[in-house]
Each structure stands twice: as structure tokens, then as C-alpha cells.
Amino acid sequence: MPWHYHTAVTDWCYCLEGVVAAQVREPAGQEEITTLRLAPGQSCRIEAGKVHRLANGGDAVCRYLLVQAGGKYDFNKVGAAVARAVPE
């Protein structure tokens, strides 16, 4: 999933299988990245306005449930120039 943010939507990610890497850029638009590695049964909340992405955090298949709520849905990709500044 590409780096993105939601204007008014909060994400809740629930790991169902494998390891899910939930990455958040702190503060939004900067190069510092916080990575949460979620195991089955663990979850995290990503507030509206935070630049983030979800990825497979392990070598095996991962599955997660994503719940989004709080306002009108949008998906704002972060520009290519900003994304290049962030290490994988």
C-alpha cells in the first residue's frame, strides 16, 4: 500500500495472520518512521491526518482487518518526491 493519509478518517488495523507492519511518519511529512509489527490478535489505531502505510512485516502471508470511520472517506497519496525520501 502506498504512503497516504486520510483527512477525516481514522484507521484501525487488526492482524489476523502473519505479521503486519503498520508504518507512520512522525510528524506527517518528515523522514522519521515509527513501525509497529502486529502479530495475530494485536491491533493499532492510526489517527486522521497521519501519513501511513500497511505492509507485510514478515516472510509469510499476512492478513488483516481494516476498519475505517470518523468522517468522509478519502485516500490522499503522498507525492513521489516525499515518498523517495523515506527508506523502505
Phi, psi and omega in degrees: 000135181287161173299134182198175173212164176242136183292316186228009185251132173263136178259138168241122180249125180245118179285128179255327184204144178074211179233127177254130176261113176259114184249133179232133177273128185242129333293168184311129178093354179263175185272345180288130183240132172257127180244124174255125177259111184263129174263165179309131181094347179265158181215167175214161179241131178241115185290153175305142179090345179279131175284127186206171171202158176243141182211166174289123183262010181217194181266344182258174177298142173236149175225144178214158174255127179247122178246129181236134181201166172122340182180189180295132183288137168211162180222102185254104178292144176279139183304153183301321181297319179290318182298324180295334181285349184259122177292150178288000000 
